[in-house]
Amino acid sequence: MNSLLSDYEWLALQLSLKVATYTIVWLLPIGLILAWVLARKTFIGKGLLDSLIHLPLVLPPIVVGYLLLITMGKQGVIGRWLETWLGVSFSFSWRGAVLACFVISLPLMVRAIRLSIEMVDPRLEQAARTLGASPLKVFFTITLPLTLPGIITGTMLSFARSLGEFGATISFVSNIPGETQTLPLAMFNFLETPGSEMEAARLCLISIVIALVSLFFSEWLNRRMRRRLGMKQ
């Protein structure tokens, strides 16, 4: 790979994979909890929570980045407190890129898992509780296994979306080589530099290949999981 890419391009690719991986690590547990709450619970404010989770789907990514900047930046309401008391800073760092990708990808993760949970017959869970199973045991032995296709779909879609995130990232953590410059941001730099069309095209091709591999792998794993669970294709 090093022979095909310059150090600059290789660094952007590594950072993209790092950011997307960390995004998924945080997204999975939080997305699963939120999806289960929306699918199985009724409470005041449920519609508002659902709307807030899905808001990044309809907002321009640059607006999401701006909102993150004024809330989680060093001078933001939450960001200033985090840096002062916990020493945690998201501004101009790869952690901020992870946070931006997290917010943008959360609706994809939650929606895929929620739809999968809603397809699980509640009578199966009720029967298990009747037999003495605790809520946690019901979740881990019945709900979670039957929800795996949705989890796989949400994970791979979110991973691919994180790899392609641009607007929220550049407006929140800027475009710093080696720190926040992912593949889309590096490609943007090449497009802005005269005579760098080939480098931009190369990064574009790499992005397409990674996204296609992720989606094909998701579909293959989903089909295999459905066969094991005895679900219709």
Protein Blocks (a to p, Z undefined) as FASTA:
>chain_A
ZZmpcfklmmmmmmmmmmmmmmmmmmmmmmmmmmmmmmmpccehklmmmmmmmmmmmpcf
klmmmmmmmmmmmkbmklmmmmmmnopafehpaklmmmmmmmmmmmmmmmmmmmmmmmpc
fklmmmmmmnopafklmmmmmmmmmmmmmmmmmmmmmmmmmmmpmklmmmmnopaehklm
cfklmmmmmmmpghilmmmmmmmmmmmmmmmmmmmmmmmmmmmmmmmnopaZZ
